């Protein structure tokens, strides 16, 4: 059945705003009518694409044709735009990180409740195939019970030279990438987080973190480590997973990696090996004795179209939303604890 | 000039005791006269090799022919054997970890001072080529100033089923491997450690750690991460190093790895790449644009013979000792802080 398109106005026509416009053009059931941006250059760009240019935010929210406001501005403006849009009867798709802190997200959720509009955050990285592959390894118990997960995002170009370098606008890598990594980790381990430890790197940027290390300890003792670095000229693997019966690694977004599974309960005695200037029996590798087996990574047919489709169907009452606001709020609370941990140079309790 | 050999008695004729005997047989300037061990099986083994078997420790330290007592027993017995040997006029070579804690090491240092004998700890992993290669990368500033170092020792066989599983005897991976990794890191970054954070893994052993994660923060903000795991079926790289002008990786004891160095001060603007379900400009890889260059790892001609040679020459007043007791004591103090960090689930200050 052909869908009647929802009319969209994009606020903030930068990298992500443009990305959404492209997706929506392909999907056809969202139709972008116009954009609003404070930069003349972006207004020009929009006009060339045949999009309407709204002079200011009031013009956007007062346009009765608009069903959905898509927010892709710097983080410090999300709350106010979202609240205004919902109060004018618009649904809202919002870029991540949703807000500067949990309190702002609570404000949004209060207005969502009052107005009955939909507010949803574009946690697009829940649809990354690498993440879904790791989640499948966990869910299928391919390597027994997964008890430790590491995810690293390593680049070598520093932080982009825009608002992402400014604390007042919600810059820094913890808010930019950390919000994705934490969101996914909370999807994977369905239990309380008891402890949060975070440290920041300030290689060239003293105002916001240009890298972070975040360790979460869960109620059962499971642990998750998330790291982002922007001065890593060689990258460590994207994912590294330990289970009771094996390990898995994904080296990069190209999905190169493997699963190694323990195939025996009886461990043959190890022969000590020469390692550097010493002997080690503990760290002797496994020889080709059949005790472990390499398997390919599970491949998942993932598409971000599911996000847009789910938003469309939720607005029409046909599905419930996948990216839930209480999940998003929990991540914001967790990130606040991470900032607190950095500030105090301490592990801080959570939940 | 031919050296007059020093006569050695080995206390504890297990894996490491046997390893020393083999080395000393090759070197010729240490001559092993006999061994003492509480296990009949080890006494038999020694007799077959033509070594004398001492009935007990008193017999060892009272043997006037013995110049050097080599201690390779479980960790809880090191202090008393060392003190007794030195009080009987013997020099002592001791396995690591030197003692159960810093106070025991202080006792030993007091007796060393009183008796004028040499007491030296076999920190053999200062002679590992992989470590020396990393140290060379730092010292030669191949990648600018090194500000973060990671060292991981990953095995998949659990802890050996001997005293290393017992807390009372000083078992666990922090004392076994951590003492090496911390010792080397303190050699690399010559400054105060301000903060220590450590967590333990207890995958199968609840009494001692069968893996640990140790993060040190130094006065200048430099950081070092050390990890040991014994249920890692896929290993992460042995070394990973970040400098202001590049990164380096060493994958394994086979010395496979590389150095990647930044070759420019002007960063060309990155093109966003598709990564998973999203775009990223921050994490866009470097294309073949000459901004970075791969170099081979520096290769170091390292030999553990230098340790034995240095002990011999120090005893003869011809060199000063390489492995200094105040360095060893500092590592023990650091490990105590690591245990405290685990206990409190907190980052603890140090120095």
Boltz contact constraints between the chains, C-beta under 6 A:
constraints:
  - contact:
      token1: [A, 19]
      token2: [B, 279]
      max_distance: 6.0
  - contact:
      token1: [A, 124]
      token2: [B, 277]
      max_distance: 6.0
  - contact:
      token1: [A, 124]
      token2: [B, 278]
      max_distance: 6.0
  - contact:
      token1: [A, 125]
      token2: [B, 278]
      max_distance: 6.0
  - contact:
      token1: [A, 127]
      token2: [B, 277]
      max_distance: 6.0
  - contact:
      token1: [A, 128]
      token2: [B, 276]
      max_distance: 6.0
  - contact:
      token1: [A, 128]
      token2: [B, 277]
      max_distance: 6.0
  - contact:
      token1: [A, 130]
      token2: [B, 276]
      max_distance: 6.0
  - contact:
      token1: [A, 153]
      token2: [B, 283]
      max_distance: 6.0
  - contact:
      token1: [A, 155]
      token2: [B, 282]
      max_distance: 6.0
  - contact:
      token1: [A, 155]
      token2: [B, 283]
      max_distance: 6.0
  - contact:
      token1: [A, 157]
      token2: [B, 270]
      max_distance: 6.0
  - contact:
      token1: [A, 160]
      token2: [B, 281]
      max_distance: 6.0
  - contact:
      token1: [A, 160]
      token2: [B, 282]
      max_distance: 6.0
  - contact:
      token1: [A, 232]
      token2: [B, 247]
      max_distance: 6.0
  - contact:
      token1: [A, 233]
      token2: [B, 246]
      max_distance: 6.0
  - contact:
      token1: [A, 233]
      token2: [B, 247]
      max_distance: 6.0
  - contact:
      token1: [A, 233]
      token2: [B, 260]
      max_distance: 6.0
  - contact:
      token1: [A, 233]
      token2: [B, 292]
      max_distance: 6.0
  - contact:
      token1: [A, 234]
      token2: [B, 247]
      max_distance: 6.0
  - contact:
      token1: [A, 234]
      token2: [B, 249]
      max_distance: 6.0
  - contact:
      token1: [A, 234]
      token2: [B, 260]
      max_distance: 6.0
  - contact:
      token1: [A, 236]
      token2: [B, 240]
      max_distance: 6.0
  - contact:
      token1: [A, 240]
      token2: [B, 236]
      max_distance: 6.0
  - contact:
      token1: [A, 246]
      token2: [B, 233]
      max_distance: 6.0
  - contact:
      token1: [A, 247]
      token2: [B, 232]
      max_distance: 6.0
  - contact:
      token1: [A, 247]
      token2: [B, 233]
      max_distance: 6.0
  - contact:
      token1: [A, 247]
      token2: [B, 234]
      max_distance: 6.0
  - contact:
      token1: [A, 249]
      token2: [B, 234]
      max_distance: 6.0
  - contact:
      token1: [A, 253]
      token2: [B, 275]
      max_distance: 6.0
  - contact:
      token1: [A, 253]
      token2: [B, 276]
      max_distance: 6.0
  - contact:
      token1: [A, 260]
      token2: [B, 233]
      max_distance: 6.0
  - contact:
      token1: [A, 260]
      token2: [B, 234]
      max_distance: 6.0
  - contact:
      token1: [A, 270]
      token2: [B, 157]
      max_distance: 6.0
  - contact:
      token1: [A, 275]
      token2: [B, 253]
      max_distance: 6.0
  - contact:
      token1: [A, 276]
      token2: [B, 128]
      max_distance: 6.0
  - contact:
      token1: [A, 276]
      token2: [B, 130]
      max_distance: 6.0
  - contact:
      token1: [A, 276]
      token2: [B, 253]
      max_distance: 6.0
  - contact:
      token1: [A, 277]
      token2: [B, 124]
      max_distance: 6.0
  - contact:
      token1: [A, 277]
      token2: [B, 127]
      max_distance: 6.0
  - contact:
      token1: [A, 277]
      token2: [B, 128]
      max_distance: 6.0
  - contact:
      token1: [A, 277]
      token2: [B, 304]
      max_distance: 6.0
  - contact:
      token1: [A, 278]
      token2: [B, 124]
      max_distance: 6.0
  - contact:
      token1: [A, 278]
      token2: [B, 125]
      max_distance: 6.0
  - contact:
      token1: [A, 279]
      token2: [B, 19]
      max_distance: 6.0
  - contact:
      token1: [A, 281]
      token2: [B, 160]
      max_distance: 6.0
  - contact:
      token1: [A, 282]
      token2: [B, 155]
      max_distance: 6.0
  - contact:
      token1: [A, 282]
      token2: [B, 160]
      max_distance: 6.0
  - contact:
      token1: [A, 283]
      token2: [B, 153]
      max_distance: 6.0
  - contact:
      token1: [A, 283]
      token2: [B, 155]
      max_distance: 6.0
  - contact:
      token1: [A, 292]
      token2: [B, 233]
      max_distance: 6.0
  - contact:
      token1: [A, 304]
      token2: [B, 277]
      max_distance: 6.0
  - contact:
      token1: [A, 345]
      token2: [B, 347]
      max_distance: 6.0
  - contact:
      token1: [A, 346]
      token2: [B, 346]
      max_distance: 6.0
  - contact:
      token1: [A, 346]
      token2: [B, 347]
      max_distance: 6.0
  - contact:
      token1: [A, 347]
      token2: [B, 345]
      max_distance: 6.0
  - contact:
      token1: [A, 347]
      token2: [B, 346]
      max_distance: 6.0
